């Protein structure tokens, strides 16, 4: 998804066009009206991608509602599916009106935290709930302690950390200890995501947030650093959890779901930081590029959510 987004964004990022828009033309720019037609093409193409994503995702939601016979699993799965229309709509709104980009991004980040919770709970529900998940891990611990040579990754019922984490973190014992560690690792990201969103709103109201500006007088680089570490740890916990339960969940093809979710939530965050950093370093020049700065990440997401359902 990240590669597709980069390729699609290059369609208009590197076009040497100078915009003639001024404050009195902002209304036309927000509607996608531009003398060169570049912004019009951006809005039109984004609308097509968003429409495809909305139709396919809502169709899938209605399918689950029509056959709602496994509520413990399907309610979390629907929460995950709704992430696509939420991403698509808020990103398209930002493409239409760059003034709404900040508020739309806050909504997206808050839903990211909720979606991460839904994904974890969906996997646990597929295993039969928390109690059965812990029992399954404990049974793995007993089995693997007997035949450690057949499964070296979890020999003697422990999850070993890779270098350099193993220098300051103890191994996780399969069972309640491992389950709680993973749960805390994911929940901390949800909490920090919400806190950082609130802090960003406060800083923006005082004019010191500086979105996309890697200057220490603004709050953006600090929040980006905190979220980067928090998100990396949550992803690490999710990977470890998936590695333990993947064989048990083979019927629901957990790898495809895991990679899809990871791409939407985690890669879009790092993608936004990369776009902001490239702008800060002056990689994208021209007045049109500066005007579209707030829209580029949202335009890429419009493409990616459509590509997700077509792939």
C-alpha atoms as one frame of an Amber mdcrd trajectory, in Angstrom:
protein
   0.000   0.000   0.000   2.752   2.414   0.813   4.382   1.920  -2.591   1.090
   2.418  -4.400   0.460   5.605  -2.465   3.890   6.988  -3.321   3.476   6.208
  -7.009   0.026   7.770  -7.171   1.044  10.865  -5.254   3.914  11.441  -7.679
   1.322  12.121 -10.378   0.814  15.644  -9.095   3.680  16.246  -6.702   6.310
  16.653  -9.389   4.254  18.517 -11.996   5.949  21.927 -12.452   2.821  24.029
 -12.202   2.568  27.376 -10.505  -0.780  28.171  -8.960  -2.322  31.574  -9.485
  -4.764  31.190  -6.620  -4.971  33.819  -3.882  -7.219  34.245  -0.870 -10.169
  35.293  -3.034  -9.815  32.066  -5.039  -9.729  29.753  -2.040 -13.362  28.777
  -2.594 -12.577  27.584  -6.077  -9.498  25.723  -4.897 -11.495  23.924  -2.223
 -13.956  22.799  -4.874 -11.115  21.574  -7.023 -11.255  24.427  -9.573  -7.885
  25.448 -10.921  -6.770  26.979 -14.180  -4.482  24.059 -14.891  -7.009  21.429
 -13.882  -4.531  19.710 -11.557  -6.559  20.246  -8.384  -9.738  19.326 -10.263
  -8.133  16.053 -11.300  -7.021  15.449  -7.720 -10.521  15.921  -6.307 -12.196
  13.959  -9.104  -9.829  10.998  -8.860 -10.037  10.999  -5.050 -13.845  10.931
  -5.244 -13.724   7.853  -7.474 -11.397   6.003  -5.109 -13.488   6.985  -2.082
 -16.728   5.900  -3.767 -15.280   2.465  -4.543 -14.069   2.065  -0.959 -17.427
   3.150   0.496 -19.502   0.856  -1.698 -17.367  -2.226  -1.077 -16.930  -1.666
   2.652 -20.605  -0.941   3.311 -21.579  -3.976   1.246 -19.362  -6.101   3.483
 -20.871  -4.533   6.621 -24.422  -5.303   5.438 -23.371  -8.869   4.636 -22.222
  -9.352   8.220 -25.378  -7.754   9.608 -27.553  -9.993   7.431 -25.780 -13.068
   8.832 -25.138 -11.878  12.367 -24.822 -15.334  13.935 -21.444 -14.911  15.660
 -21.803 -11.591  17.477 -18.688 -11.906  19.646 -16.520 -12.044  16.527 -18.564
 -10.014  14.044 -19.045  -6.915  16.202 -15.296  -6.369  16.330 -14.900  -7.270
  12.667 -17.502  -4.664  11.715 -15.601  -2.118  13.781 -12.529  -2.918  11.714
 -14.383  -2.691   8.405 -15.814   0.709   9.343 -12.251   1.983   9.540 -12.238
   2.108   5.723 -15.201   4.513   5.296 -13.975   6.597   8.237 -10.541   6.939
   6.647 -12.011   7.550   3.196 -14.530  10.202   4.229 -12.271  12.211   6.510
  -9.446  12.120   3.961 -11.735  13.231   1.145 -13.075  16.047   3.332  -9.498
  17.218   3.842  -8.871  17.082   0.094 -11.920  19.291  -0.466 -11.042  21.731
   2.290  -7.519  21.876   3.686  -8.807  23.912   6.653 -10.577  20.765   7.855
  -7.436  18.619   7.576  -6.376  19.000  11.217  -9.754  18.114  12.723 -10.174
  15.237  10.275  -6.771  13.859  11.211  -7.718  13.930  14.902 -10.837  11.889
  14.129  -8.775   9.404  12.129  -6.220   9.003  14.897  -8.897   8.396  17.515
 -10.521   5.745  15.354  -7.117   4.141  14.787  -6.891   3.515  18.518 -10.368
   1.996  18.554  -9.591  -0.138  15.479  -6.469  -1.534  17.109  -8.570  -2.577
  20.091 -11.135  -4.179  17.756  -8.446  -6.134  15.929  -7.004  -7.573  19.125
 -10.453  -8.421  20.470 -11.419 -10.027  17.149  -8.444 -12.394  17.284  -9.213
 -13.230  20.904 -12.886 -13.823  20.070 -11.843 -16.230  17.300  -9.904 -18.175
  19.916 -12.977 -18.390  22.148 -12.381 -15.476  24.525  -9.706 -14.436  26.997
  -9.903 -17.522  29.206  -9.596 -19.963  26.315  -6.805 -17.886  24.778  -4.773
 -18.145  27.970  -5.533 -21.868  28.214  -4.364 -22.335  24.636  -1.083 -20.557
  25.400  -0.562 -22.647  28.518  -1.168 -25.820  26.509   1.435 -24.645  23.991
   3.842 -24.135  26.854   3.372 -27.723  28.050   3.648 -29.200  24.570   6.696
 -27.222  23.516   8.571 -27.934  26.744   8.351 -31.621  25.860   9.501 -31.304
  22.225  11.584 -28.108  22.132  13.663 -29.226  19.150  10.618 -29.151  16.880
   9.730 -25.552  17.700  12.729 -23.546  18.697  10.913 -20.188  18.648   8.903
 -21.005  21.763  11.053 -23.674  23.366  10.234 -24.355  27.003   7.102 -22.220
  26.736   8.755 -18.800  26.562   8.761 -16.015  23.998  12.274 -14.733  23.536
  12.938 -11.128  22.585  15.263 -10.348  19.677  18.418  -8.285  20.060  18.662
  -5.629  21.495  15.390  -5.995  23.418  16.686  -9.140  25.092  19.337  -7.026
  26.820  16.834  -5.268  29.074  13.604  -7.284  28.769  12.946 -10.663  30.326
  11.450 -13.452  28.259   7.659 -13.760  28.327   6.202 -17.003  29.642   3.348
 -18.308  27.523   0.109 -17.984  29.446  -1.255 -15.145  31.589   2.096 -13.310
  31.661   2.420 -13.202  27.885  -1.247 -12.339  27.388  -1.153  -9.431  29.842
   2.109  -8.107  28.367   0.639  -8.050  24.879  -2.609  -6.548  26.113  -0.797
  -3.739  27.957   1.450  -3.140  24.955  -1.563  -2.573  22.703  -3.667  -0.650
  25.224  -0.829   1.803  25.944  -0.901   2.848  22.285  -4.654   3.397  22.428
  -4.298   5.582  25.528  -1.328   7.575  24.233  -3.035   8.062  20.873  -6.025
   9.664  22.578  -3.852  11.762  24.900  -1.681  13.008  22.025  -4.788  13.911
  20.030  -6.071  16.029  22.923  -2.647  17.636  23.412  -2.467  18.388  19.681
  -5.833  20.180  19.828  -4.665  22.267  22.792  -1.351  23.148  21.137  -3.096
  24.004  17.879  -5.417  26.399  19.703  -2.334  28.247  20.998  -0.643  28.134
  17.606   2.354  26.080  18.760   1.480  22.653  17.322   3.237  23.257  13.981
   2.026  20.198  12.085   4.715  18.922   9.733   7.345  21.276  11.160  10.361
  19.534  12.650  11.379  22.459  14.824  11.795  22.069  18.572   9.720  25.163
  19.338   6.644  23.316  18.085   4.859  20.384  19.661   4.591  18.247  16.514
   8.059  16.607  16.645   7.651  15.714  20.315   4.261  14.099  19.786   5.543
  12.335  16.666   8.451  10.907  18.655   6.210   9.666  21.458   3.723   8.100
  19.061   6.494   6.519  17.015   7.884   4.642  20.019   4.408   3.783  21.289
   3.263   2.518  17.901   6.436   0.512  17.338   5.988  -1.255  20.673   2.312
  -1.948  19.978   3.235  -3.387  16.587   5.923  -5.547  18.195   3.411  -6.925
  20.704   0.929  -7.572  17.912   3.562  -9.444  15.885   4.489 -11.606  18.880
   0.821 -12.337  19.584   0.201 -13.260  15.948   3.264 -15.550  15.890   1.842
 -17.528  18.823  -1.748 -17.931  17.570  -1.257 -18.115  13.777  -1.480 -21.922
  13.611  -4.632 -21.974  15.714  -6.328 -19.392  13.462  -5.343 -20.828  10.079
  -8.997 -21.254   8.988  -9.573 -17.470   9.059  -6.302 -16.683   7.227  -4.819
 -14.474   9.944  -1.757 -13.443   7.921  -3.814 -11.565   5.312  -5.857  -9.814
   8.002  -2.751  -9.006  10.026  -0.853  -7.501   7.078  -3.895  -5.530   5.946
  -4.501  -4.035   9.364  -0.813  -3.286   9.886  -0.684  -1.507   6.530  -3.684
   0.708   7.256  -2.899   1.730  10.812   0.868   1.667  11.113   2.146   2.425
   7.612  -0.201   5.397   7.161   1.271   6.990  10.294   4.861   6.569   9.174
   3.787   7.665   5.709   2.404  10.933   7.077   5.638  11.604   8.973   7.674
  10.863   5.830   5.577  13.256   3.714   5.879  15.998   6.326   9.649  15.466
   6.572  10.097  15.607   2.780   8.209  18.899   2.678  10.270  20.249   5.545
  13.484  19.320   3.716  12.244  21.088   0.580  11.887  17.971  -1.575   8.625
  19.296  -2.995   8.771  22.801  -4.434   6.389  25.159  -6.156   3.364  27.075
  -4.937   0.968  24.309  -5.935   2.887  21.785  -3.862   2.761  24.120  -0.868
  -0.992  24.585  -1.283  -1.511  20.840  -1.480   0.766  20.106   1.454  -2.116
  19.463   3.852  -3.914  17.379   1.231  -1.207  15.023  -0.014  -1.414  12.498
   2.827  -5.209  12.517   2.611  -5.130  12.047  -1.168  -2.794   9.061  -0.777
  -5.124   7.518   1.820  -8.093   7.941  -0.556  -6.176   5.839  -3.078  -4.963
   3.285  -0.555  -8.360   2.486   0.996  -9.730   1.797  -2.494  -6.709  -0.296
  -3.436  -7.148  -2.253  -0.199 -10.563  -3.564  -1.223  -9.590  -4.172  -4.839
  -6.466  -6.186  -3.975
